[in-house]
Amino acid sequence: MVEIEPRAFLRRMRNTRRGVSSRTRILKAVREGEKSIAEISSRSGLSIAAVRYHLENLRREGVVERVRSGKRARWRLTGIGQRTIEEASQA
């Protein structure tokens, strides 16, 4: 059974099994440290477009943030959104 990351549940949109699974894979990659979209895509096995879509939704929820360094952008966890699965399912 796949372990679901509690922060993969979003408040502002519908949480489908596929979306939660994709966001879990993204969050596991970002948990290892700041990463570019290409690095997250490579580690998660998701397309760059899918990673970009989910990162933007996670950013709106405050779970991740984009850090710019010149023209490059990297993504990292914010520490916000530390919700349990029970809390997320009640929202």
C-alpha positions as CSV (number, residue, x, y, z in Angstrom):
1,M,0.0,0.0,0.0
2,V,1.2,3.5,-0.9
3,E,1.8,5.9,2.0
4,I,-0.1,9.1,1.4
5,E,1.5,12.4,2.4
6,P,-1.1,14.3,4.5
7,R,-0.1,17.6,2.9
8,A,-1.1,16.3,-0.5
9,F,-4.8,16.9,0.4
10,L,-5.9,20.4,-0.7
11,R,-8.7,22.5,0.7
12,R,-9.5,24.5,-2.3
13,M,-10.0,21.8,-4.9
14,R,-11.4,18.3,-5.2
15,N,-8.9,15.6,-4.0
16,T,-9.0,12.7,-6.4
17,R,-7.0,9.6,-5.8
18,R,-4.8,10.3,-8.8
19,G,-4.2,13.9,-7.7
20,V,-3.3,13.0,-4.1
21,S,-1.0,10.3,-5.3
22,S,0.8,12.7,-7.7
23,R,1.1,15.4,-5.1
24,T,2.5,12.7,-2.6
25,R,5.2,11.8,-5.1
26,I,6.0,15.5,-5.6
27,L,6.2,16.2,-1.9
28,K,8.4,13.2,-1.3
29,A,10.9,14.5,-3.9
30,V,10.8,18.1,-2.4
31,R,11.2,16.7,1.1
32,E,14.8,15.8,0.2
33,G,15.6,19.5,-0.4
34,E,15.1,22.3,-2.8
35,K,14.5,21.0,-6.4
36,S,13.8,22.4,-9.8
37,I,10.7,21.3,-11.7
38,A,12.9,19.1,-13.9
39,E,14.4,17.4,-10.9
40,I,11.0,16.8,-9.3
41,S,9.7,15.4,-12.6
42,S,12.6,13.0,-12.8
43,R,12.3,11.8,-9.2
44,S,8.5,11.5,-9.2
45,G,8.1,10.0,-12.6
46,L,5.5,12.7,-13.6
47,S,5.6,14.9,-16.6
48,I,6.9,18.5,-16.2
49,A,3.5,19.8,-17.0
50,A,1.9,17.7,-14.3
51,V,4.5,18.7,-11.8
52,R,4.1,22.4,-12.6
53,Y,0.3,22.1,-12.2
54,H,0.5,20.4,-8.8
55,L,3.2,22.6,-7.5
56,E,1.1,25.7,-8.3
57,N,-1.8,24.2,-6.4
58,L,0.4,23.3,-3.5
59,R,1.9,26.9,-3.5
60,R,-1.6,28.4,-3.3
61,E,-2.3,26.2,-0.2
62,G,1.0,27.4,1.3
63,V,2.6,23.9,1.4
64,V,5.5,24.7,-1.0
65,E,7.2,27.9,-2.1
66,R,9.2,28.9,-5.1
67,V,12.7,30.3,-4.4
68,R,14.3,32.3,-7.3
69,S,18.0,32.4,-7.9
70,G,18.6,34.5,-10.9
71,K,16.6,33.0,-13.7
72,R,16.3,29.7,-12.0
73,A,13.5,28.7,-9.7
74,R,13.6,26.0,-7.1
75,W,10.8,24.6,-4.9
76,R,10.9,23.8,-1.2
77,L,8.5,22.9,1.6
78,T,7.3,25.7,3.8
79,G,6.4,23.8,6.9
80,I,2.8,25.0,6.6
81,G,0.1,22.5,5.9
82,Q,1.2,20.0,8.6
83,R,-2.3,18.4,8.7
84,T,-3.2,14.9,9.5
85,I,-5.2,12.8,7.1
86,E,-8.2,13.0,9.5
87,E,-8.1,16.8,9.4
88,A,-7.8,16.8,5.7
89,S,-10.7,14.4,5.2
90,Q,-13.0,16.5,7.4
91,A,-12.3,19.7,5.4
